[in-house]
Amino acid sequence: MLLGRKTAHERIASFLLALAGREERLGGEPNLVNLPMTRTDIADYLGLTTETVSRVLTSLKKRGWIVLRGNDGVELADRDAIEELAAGSE
């Protein structure tokens, strides 16, 4: 229900933070996220289109907030900014 009220940017930021939290709990790097899903899977999971997911990831990359690591990884380069975005405070 919360995702229904968030923008696409906020949804993806929340999603990335949730995955980062999972990585950290499993003993991994807190700012490195493994994406075991395709962009289409992410879009379906978040209720977005594949194009929107790609646009948002590109936007976050251009801002310097994330670094894409191939097709299956993301580094949270500016976690504070992503947390603010997820909270709707951007």
Secondary structure, 3 states (H helix, E strand, C coil): CHHHHCCHHHHHHHHHHHHHHHHHHCCCCCCEEECCCCHHHHHHHHCCCHHHHHHHHHHHHHCCCEEECCCCEEEECCHHHHHHHHCCCC
